[in-house]
Amino acid sequence: MNLEQEFGNREDFKKHLTLFIVAHIIVNIWLRMDVDFLSGLKESITQGRIWYYHEQTGLFITVIWFLFLAVQGVYTGLKRKRKEVER
């Protein structure tokens, strides 16, 4: 497994971006619905008791995931431009 190949692969970036968007849509829909098995999760989120959702540092896991996605997108774009220049 070559991390540079995996990280800079355009198809993997598109899959990662799609996963990011779909996961956020599903979680937002679930949290807006009145589902019994999510009531405890919703309560923990609003009270700030879930460490991975909102840490004391104020960083949300979504921000960390988005930053990783942004870095991957920039890297993928730069890698593609370098290949075009070399041709």
Buried (B, 14 or more C-beta within 10 A) or exposed (E): EEEEEEBBBEEBBEEBEEEBEEEEEEEEEEEEEEEEEBEEBBEEBEEEEBEEEBEEEEEEEBEEBEEEBEEBBEBBEEBEEEEEEEE
